[in-house]
Amino acid sequence: MSEITFLHPGFFWLLLLLPAAGGWYFLKRKEQSATLRISSVAGFKAAPSLRAKLKPTLFGLRLLALLCMIIALARPRTADVSSKAGSVNGIDIVMAIDVSTSMLARDLKPNRFEALKKTAAEFVDARVNDRIGLVLYAAEAYTKIPVTSDKALVKQAVLSVNFDNIMIKDGTAIGTGLATAVNRLKESKAKSKVIILMTDGVNNAGFIDPKTAAAIAKEYGLKVYTIGIGTNGNAEFPWIQDPFTGDIIYRMSPVKIDEQLLQDIARETGGKYFRATSNSKLKEIYKEIDKLEKSEIPELKYFNYDEKFRIFVWAALILLLLEAVAKRTLYRSFI
């Protein structure tokens, strides 16, 4: 059942007239009755008739009519509310992922690549109204997926990410990776443009300085969130590949991430730096970015009002009519 609301609730202040009118009626009631002085009332001891007892109901009908008119003036109504989403102000996002060999390190489980792919794919699923692109970089960089609204395509590309030294040379060219991501977004017409830059090392390759790339990103109004992937201390890194079995042999090595550079890039562009030291921490980071970069989806509400004041107007008219008829019939001799 729809809730009843009132368009002009201020008229309810008129309800104060009801007790005032009731008080005035009973105070003036005796003055309105004719009196006759006699020596004895013994002959008038009989109980008053039912008609006489019900005479005050005439005034009651008038008060009820006044109540109905006040309610009608307040405009009671019910509303059938429907809503739908308006135009979506989406965000263009490019994920720039480091695909160097070190991403096979086992400090995240089962390794950095697999942990990142799972979490990034979940992030893509959550960004329903946004366009997303994918840039991969090691010593070089290339665009895996241009900015698109095809989430299935982006998710498939993310899940297929792995190190491939046939496509690009090994190394970590943070500046090149960032510049490639900037190039994918610089012509974007989206109100908000975001780059998520992920790396697990230090800049040791490429011809573009990372700080120069950050300055270019700022120039185009791009916000860069940087994520350093790797635990603190030592981790199992890929060392050599067994020539007989093809299996990768691991050894313990110190984790080296240029956190200062990543912090500088984020600060320069108005983004934020995160450190993912575990699978759960990486998931928390993506959830936080998801909260920080929300698409605006205005909700348009439509109200279909059903006015209820008419029933109170009719009720007031009927009550006044009953009072008038009663005065001129049953209580004609009393008036």
N, C-alpha and C positions, 0 to 999 in steps of 0.2 A: 504494500500500500504506500502511495506517494505521501511524503510529508507535506503538511499544509504550512504555507508561509504567508506573510502579509506584506503587501506592497507599501501601505501607509500605516505602520504600527503606531505612529504618533496620535492617531485618533482615539487610541485606547485611554488616553488621559480623560476623555469625556465620561468614562465609566465612573469618575468621581461624582458625577451629577446624580447617579442612581441613589446612593445612600442619602445624599442631601435632599433629593426629592421625596424619598421615603420618610425622612425625619420631618420635613415640612408638612407632609400630608397628615401624619398622626398628630402633630402639634395643632394644626388648624382644623382637625376633624370636628371637634366639639363646637368650634365657632361656626362651622358650616351647617350644624344641625339646629333646627328651630326648637325653642324651649317653651314650656307652658307651666306656670306655677299653679299648683293645686294643694288643697289641704291634706290630702292623703293619697298615697300611691298603692294602697292595698289592693285596689281593683286592677292594678297593672303588673301584678307579680308574675304573671305567666311568662314562660321562657320565650325569647324572641324567635320568630320564625326562621326557617332555614334560608329563605330568601334574604332576610335582613342580615343574617350572619355572613352570607356570601357577598354582600355588597362591596366590601373592600377588594374583592377580586377584580373589580372594574379597574381600580387603580393599578393593581398588579398586572393586568393585561397591558396597560399603558406603559408601565416600566419595562415589561418584556419587549414591547414594540420598540421602545427606545434602545434597549440592549441590542436588538437585531439590527437597527439602523446604524448603531456605532460599529458593530462588526462588519456590516456591509461597507461602510466608509473606509475601514481599514483594508479592504480588498483582499479577502482570503483567496488563495489559489494553490493549486498543486502544479508541479512541474515535471514533465517527462524529459529527462536530460539524456542527450546522446553526445558522444564525442568522437573525434577522429584526429589523427595526427596531421599537423599542417606541413608546410615545407620543411625539409630536413637540412640543417646547416651542417653538412658533413665535414670531415677532416681528411686531408691527404697525408698519408704516412708512408715513409720509405724505411724499411729495415735494412741496415747495412751490416752484414754478418761476416766476421773474420773466419775464413776457411783454411787457415794455415794448419800445418801438421800438428802443431801444439794443441789444437782443439780436440785431438784424440786423447788427451790426458785424462786420467781416471780419478781425479779428485772429485768430480761430479759423477753420478752413477747413471748408466754404465760408463759414459764418458761425457765430455763437455758437449760434443756434437749432439748426441742423442738427447741429453737433458734440455739443451737449447731448442732443438727441433720440436719436442713435445710441448714445451711451454709456449713457444712462439706460435705454434699451430692453434693452441687454445686461445691465444690472444687474437688471432685472425678471426676465429669463430665468434668472439665477443664483439668485434667491431662491425656490427651489422650494417651501419649506415655510412661507413667510411670507404675510401678508396685506398688500396695498399699496393706498394711496389716492393721489389726485393733486389738488393745489390749484394753481390758476393765479392770479397776481396782477400788477397793474400799479398804477394809482392806486386800484383796488378789487380785490376778491378774490372768488373763488367756487370751489366744489368741482366739479371736472371728473368725478372718479370717487371715490365713497366707498370706505372700506377694504374690500377684497374679496380673495378667494383666486383669482378668475378672472384669471389672468395674461395670457391672450390679450386680454381686454378692456382691462386696464391698459396693455399694450404698444401696442395700437392707439391708445389715447388719448394716450400719450406721443408716438408718431410723428406724430400729427396736430396737436401743439402748434404754434402760431404766433401772431404778433401779430394781434389783431383789435380795432380801435378801435370796432367796432359793439357788441361785447359789454361791454367795460369801457374806461374812459378811460385815456389814456396817463399814465404816471408811475411812481413806485416807492414803494409803500406797504409797506415791510418789516414794520412792526408789524401791519398788517392781514393780510398774507399769513401771518405766523406765528400770529396769533390764530385765523385760520380753520383752519389745520392743527391747532392745539391743540384746537379745538372738535370736530374729527373723531376725535380720539384720547382725549379726556378720559373717555369711558365705556368704553373698551377694557378687557377683562379679561386681556389678554396680560401675561405676566410682564415683557416688555421692550417699550417703546414708543419709537419713534424718529422724529424729523423731520429731513429733509434739506432745508435752506433754501438756495436758489440765487438769487443776484442779481448784477447787473453794474453797480450804481450806488450811489447814496446815498438815504437815506430822505427823500423830498420830497413825500409825499402821505399821505392817510389820517388817521384820528382817533385811532388807537391808537399809543402810544409803543412802539417796539420793545423797550425794556428792561422795560416793563410786561408786554408779551406774553411776554418771556423769564421773568419772575418767575412768571407764571401757569403757564407750561410746567413750571417747576421744581416748583411746588405740586402738579401732577398727576403728577409723577414721569416727565416726558418728557425725553428726551435729544435735544439739537439739534446736528446737524452742519451747519456753515455753509460755503458755497462761494462765494468771490468769483471771478467769471468775467471774464477780460480780461487782456490783456498789460500789461506795464509801459511807460509812455511814451504814445505816440500810436497811434491806430488809425483805420481808415476807418469813419466812422459815417454812417448815413442822414441826409441833410440835407433835401432836398425831393423831391417826386414830380413828374416831368415831366408837365405838363398835357396834352400831346399823345400821348405814348407810354404813359404810366402807369408808366414805369420809375422806380426810386428812384435819385436822384443822391447820391453819397457825397462826403464831404470829410474830411480829416484833423482829428482833434480829440483832446485829451488824455483818457486813460482815468481816470475818477474812481470809486473804490470805497471805501466807508467800512469799511476793514478793522478799525479799532478797534472799531466797533460790532459787527461780525460776530464778532470775537474775544471781546467781552464776552458776547454771547448764548451762544456755545459754552461759555465758562467757567462762566457762571451755571448752566447746565443739565447740566454734566458731559460735554459733547460735545467737539468739536474743530473748529478752523477750518482750511480749506484754500484755497489760491489756485491757480486753473486758468489758467495763462498760455498754454497750447497744447492741442491735441487730445490729445496723448500724456499731458500732465500731468493733464488731466481724466479720462482713462481710468485712470490710476494712482490718482487720488483715489477713484474708485468702487470700485476693487479693494481699496483699503485699508479703506474703510468696510465692504465685504463681509467682510473678514477680522475687523474689529473687532466686528461684529454677527453672530455665527454662531448659528444655531438649535441647540439641544441635541437630539440624536437618540440616545437610549440604545439600545445593541445588546443584544438578548436572545439568549444562546447556549444551545443545547440539546445535551446530551451523551448519546449512546447507547453505553454501555460493553459491550464483549465481553470477559468474563473469560477469562483464559488459564491460571489457576493449576491447573485440574483436570488438564491434560495432564501437568504436573510431579508432581502427587500420584500419578497412575497410574504414571508412569515410576518414581518412588521405590518404590512397592509392588512393581512387576515386578522391579526390581533386587534388592530384599530377598528376594523369593521365589526368584529365581535363585540368590542366595547360599545361602539355606537348603537348596534342593534339591541344589546342588552339594556342600554340606557333608555331606549325608546319603546321597550316592550316590558320586560320583567321588572325593571326598576323605574318605570315612568312615574309612579306615584311617590318614589323616594327622592326624586330629584327636584 
